[in-house]
Amino acid sequence: MKTSEFFGKFKSGYLWGNLLAMALLVALLVFGVGYALDVYTHHGESLTVPSVKHKKYKDAERILDDLGLIVMVGDTGYVKTLPPDVVLEQSIEPGEHVKSGRIIYLTVNALTTPTITLPDIIDNSSLREAMAKLSAMGFKLAMPQFVSGERDWVYGVLVNGKHVATGDKISVEDSLVIQVGNGLRDISDSVNYIDPIYPEEEEEDEIDEFEAVGAEKTNEPTTTNATE
């Protein structure tokens, strides 16, 4: 191909038309992608999060859903002074600005009083160990009750005056009374010490096994040799 023919093709309207069409196509693609991203990310859109604390869950869900927000229950709690199924906390604080479609997690008051399983502390731990474990689990502890037994050793647990066992479900509102040894032995556990009785030894007559040895007496007269 000659040089004149090569440069002559650039003057062709067909070539320039194709180039223009390609440029328009690229521009449309860029514009379309940008618009789709704006729609997807809600660019420029801002919603003010309202407060739904202490509202019934259904009411809170309706309020947030009308704004285009997604509501999910993230956790449950328990506040004795509030009715069940009310919102205790929300993951996004009131007044914050978010985009439509944002998820807000709500903490809802439990419908029933929560319970905690009593761990294995009875006759298995000291008072200090038991109190530390129970407090960490969320139990309420009352003053310990001292009973006869080894000092500071846990012998039982009372709830509302009744004994409970390991594995029992106990309300978080109930107080636990730990029965702990006072270091004293109970009278019923005392041991009566009796002096041992030994069999009496028979007194044996003292026999002198030794006999005195003296001169033997004879009835025969003593003869004397006379000198004739």
C-alpha positions as MATLAB code, in Angstrom:
seq = 'MKTSEFFGKFKSGYLWGNLLAMALLVALLVFGVGYALDVYTHHGESLTVPSVKHKKYKDAERILDDLGLIVMVGDTGYVKTLPPDVVLEQSIEPGEHVKSGRIIYLTVNALTTPTITLPDIIDNSSLREAMAKLSAMGFKLAMPQFVSGERDWVYGVLVNGKHVATGDKISVEDSLVIQVGNGLRDISDSVNYIDPIYPEEEEEDEIDEFEAVGAEKTNEPTTTNATE';
ca = [
       0.000    0.000    0.000;
       1.286    3.388   -0.970;
       1.655    6.189    1.549;
      -0.844    8.339   -0.285;
      -3.435    5.568   -0.168;
      -2.889    5.045    3.622;
      -3.422    8.683    4.492;
      -6.284    8.820    2.030;
      -8.311    6.391    4.158;
      -8.301    8.888    7.055;
     -10.350   11.191    4.858;
     -13.012    8.524    4.498;
     -16.343    9.358    6.133;
     -16.968    5.695    6.894;
     -13.901    5.477    9.141;
     -14.773    8.600   11.061;
     -18.317    7.406   11.505;
     -17.122    4.174   13.067;
     -14.772    6.003   15.387;
     -17.539    8.351   16.461;
     -19.865    5.450   17.142;
     -17.240    3.732   19.272;
     -16.645    6.905   21.266;
     -20.365    7.305   21.896;
     -20.609    3.686   22.990;
     -17.743    4.101   25.469;
     -19.307    7.277   26.848;
     -22.655    5.554   27.305;
     -20.995    2.659   29.098;
     -19.158    4.994   31.473;
     -22.309    7.001   32.142;
     -24.379    3.868   32.635;
     -21.925    2.319   35.101;
     -21.698    5.559   37.061;
     -25.466    5.889   37.231;
     -25.847    2.275   38.341;
     -23.315    2.798   41.111;
     -25.131    5.907   42.277;
     -28.396    4.024   42.392;
     -26.830    1.087   44.179;
     -24.970    3.173   46.769;
     -27.697    5.844   47.031;
     -25.183    8.559   46.238;
     -26.240   11.918   47.580;
     -29.081   10.371   49.548;
     -29.130   10.784   53.345;
     -31.627    9.647   55.948;
     -31.762   10.740   59.558;
     -32.120    7.786   61.912;
     -34.982    8.290   64.386;
     -35.044    7.066   67.966;
     -37.052    3.881   68.481;
     -35.872    3.120   72.017;
     -38.586    1.992   74.436;
     -41.007    1.489   71.544;
     -42.693   -1.817   70.835;
     -40.691   -3.842   68.338;
     -43.493   -3.868   65.764;
     -43.818   -0.074   65.959;
     -40.070    0.402   65.657;
     -39.943   -1.936   62.674;
     -42.713   -0.025   60.908;
     -41.063    3.378   61.505;
     -37.678    2.294   60.204;
     -39.128    0.315   57.312;
     -41.073    3.379   56.097;
     -37.745    5.239   55.847;
     -36.243    2.485   53.724;
     -34.111    1.004   56.477;
     -33.749   -2.704   57.182;
     -34.530   -3.863   60.735;
     -33.082   -6.952   62.406;
     -33.074   -8.201   66.012;
     -29.453   -8.380   67.059;
     -29.834   -9.400   70.701;
     -32.187   -9.632   73.657;
     -31.789   -8.117   77.102;
     -33.780   -7.816   80.259;
     -34.910   -4.726   82.149;
     -37.390   -5.509   84.886;
     -38.951   -2.028   84.873;
     -39.776   -2.116   81.141;
     -42.476   -4.188   79.425;
     -41.403   -7.140   77.305;
     -40.747   -6.797   73.563;
     -39.699   -3.140   73.712;
     -36.524   -1.836   72.105;
     -33.664   -1.390   74.556;
     -30.871   -0.368   72.197;
     -30.314    0.354   68.502;
     -27.059   -0.170   66.619;
     -27.142    3.279   64.982;
     -27.719    6.163   67.347;
     -30.620    8.561   66.729;
     -29.698   11.593   64.614;
     -27.042    9.864   62.528;
     -27.280   10.146   58.727;
     -27.294    6.942   56.713;
     -28.267    5.777   53.256;
     -31.408    3.898   52.360;
     -31.148    0.155   52.763;
     -28.873    0.362   55.806;
     -29.362   -2.414   58.375;
     -30.179   -1.376   61.941;
     -29.866   -4.003   64.679;
     -32.192   -3.713   67.655;
     -31.839   -5.115   71.177;
     -35.252   -6.176   72.451;
     -36.424   -6.726   76.038;
     -36.960  -10.436   76.738;
     -40.514  -11.791   76.942;
     -39.666  -13.912   80.008;
     -37.256  -13.499   82.886;
     -33.879  -14.954   81.856;
     -32.487  -17.887   83.803;
     -28.942  -19.034   84.495;
     -27.792  -22.605   85.076;
     -26.243  -23.202   88.493;
     -22.650  -24.442   88.050;
     -21.018  -27.267   89.982;
     -19.949  -25.445   93.156;
     -21.725  -27.454   95.878;
     -19.219  -29.517   97.839;
     -16.720  -28.715   95.123;
     -15.296  -25.270   95.894;
     -14.442  -22.739   98.548;
     -16.611  -19.730   99.338;
     -14.297  -17.354   97.500;
     -14.206  -19.514   94.378;
     -17.987  -19.951   94.381;
     -18.708  -16.241   94.810;
     -16.303  -15.284   92.031;
     -17.806  -17.802   89.606;
     -21.432  -16.947   90.382;
     -20.861  -13.182   90.209;
     -19.146  -13.525   86.835;
     -22.147  -15.477   85.517;
     -24.582  -12.756   86.613;
     -26.100  -14.305   89.739;
     -27.302  -12.146   92.627;
     -25.674  -13.142   95.905;
     -27.058  -12.645   99.402;
     -25.182  -12.986  102.690;
     -23.753  -16.501  103.133;
     -25.283  -18.824  105.707;
     -22.817  -20.541  107.995;
     -23.342  -24.195  108.825;
     -21.350  -26.779  110.717;
     -18.519  -28.098  108.624;
     -15.082  -27.393  107.238;
     -14.280  -23.697  107.269;
     -15.072  -21.777  104.032;
     -16.250  -24.932  102.219;
     -19.510  -24.732  100.219;
     -22.086  -27.273  101.407;
     -25.247  -26.039   99.661;
     -27.135  -23.221   97.928;
     -30.554  -21.845   98.859;
     -32.996  -19.954   96.630;
     -36.119  -18.580   98.300;
     -35.368  -20.809  101.284;
     -35.153  -24.020   99.228;
     -32.109  -26.064   98.309;
     -31.107  -26.097   94.648;
     -28.810  -28.492   92.828;
     -26.182  -28.248   90.124;
     -27.796  -27.731   86.706;
     -30.984  -26.079   88.010;
     -32.280  -23.041   86.092;
     -32.423  -19.992   88.365;
     -33.992  -16.633   87.554;
     -31.626  -13.670   87.370;
     -33.982  -11.909   89.772;
     -33.512  -14.478   92.555;
     -30.763  -14.162   95.152;
     -28.539  -17.091   96.060;
     -27.624  -17.917   99.648;
     -24.454  -19.970   99.860;
     -24.218  -22.360  102.790;
     -20.619  -22.367  103.953;
     -18.827  -24.240  106.720;
     -17.963  -22.355  109.905;
     -15.118  -24.616  110.937;
     -17.025  -26.193  113.845;
     -18.131  -29.808  114.168;
     -21.796  -30.521  114.743;
     -22.816  -32.341  117.931;
     -24.334  -35.119  115.841;
     -20.995  -35.562  114.147;
     -19.043  -35.753  117.423;
     -17.133  -38.859  118.277;
     -17.292  -40.349  121.784;
     -13.911  -41.528  122.848;
     -13.992  -44.537  125.239;
     -10.997  -45.798  127.055;
     -10.100  -49.248  125.789;
     -10.834  -52.163  128.124;
      -8.038  -54.628  128.488;
      -8.634  -58.173  129.912;
      -7.633  -58.490  133.536;
      -4.535  -60.518  134.095;
      -4.971  -63.370  136.530;
      -2.850  -62.916  139.552;
      -0.619  -65.898  139.899;
       0.679  -66.982  143.235;
       4.196  -66.021  143.527;
       6.178  -69.175  143.666;
       9.733  -69.047  144.697;
      11.377  -71.320  142.294;
      14.545  -71.201  144.285;
      14.957  -73.514  147.356;
      17.370  -72.804  150.134;
      20.110  -75.382  150.306;
      21.156  -76.337  153.904;
      22.900  -79.207  155.664;
      21.054  -82.460  155.499;
      19.938  -83.837  158.879;
      20.432  -87.562  159.619;
      19.261  -89.702  162.490;
      22.459  -91.733  162.601;
      24.654  -90.996  165.610;
      28.015  -89.563  165.045;
      30.808  -92.060  165.787;
      33.990  -90.945  167.288;
      37.167  -92.887  166.942;
      38.600  -93.558  170.506;
      42.146  -94.276  170.964;
      42.598  -97.507  172.722;
];
